[in-house]
Amino acid sequence: MGCRLVRGMLAGFVATLVISMIMVLRLSAGIIPWYDPIEIMNLAAQDLLGTPDIRLVAWAIHFSVGTLIWGLLFGLLIPYLPGGGDARRGLLFGVVAWLVVMVTVFPMAGSGLFGMGFGLVAPLSTLLAHVVFGLVIGSMYARLRGVC
């Protein structure tokens, strides 16, 4: 079990890094610049935790959630997830993670259920990011076989 959890955290970190790079590139290219998930996390952290308005806090939360929460959960749940392989299991996991975010983080940040306060772009782009996250976490988890 311990090895599954370590592999899950490592895969979660890599998956979080990949979607973070895509997000930074998207924002740098000026694509939907008004929709910034890190700023949404920043607002949620300010409201829920009373943190200062510092984006570094949101980035730390983003990587902690992707690595520790989602990574550990993936390592814990992978034997029970349906699917033909780790990438498919990761894809399913990513979609479930997206649903959790849509009904928790976005409402806590004040943008409504499924982030509809931002329009349709929020749930669709976030779904795409979580699909990528899921595929990467599953693929990395498979590649890490034999690490421990």
Beta strands, then each sheet from edge to edge (+ up, - down):
end
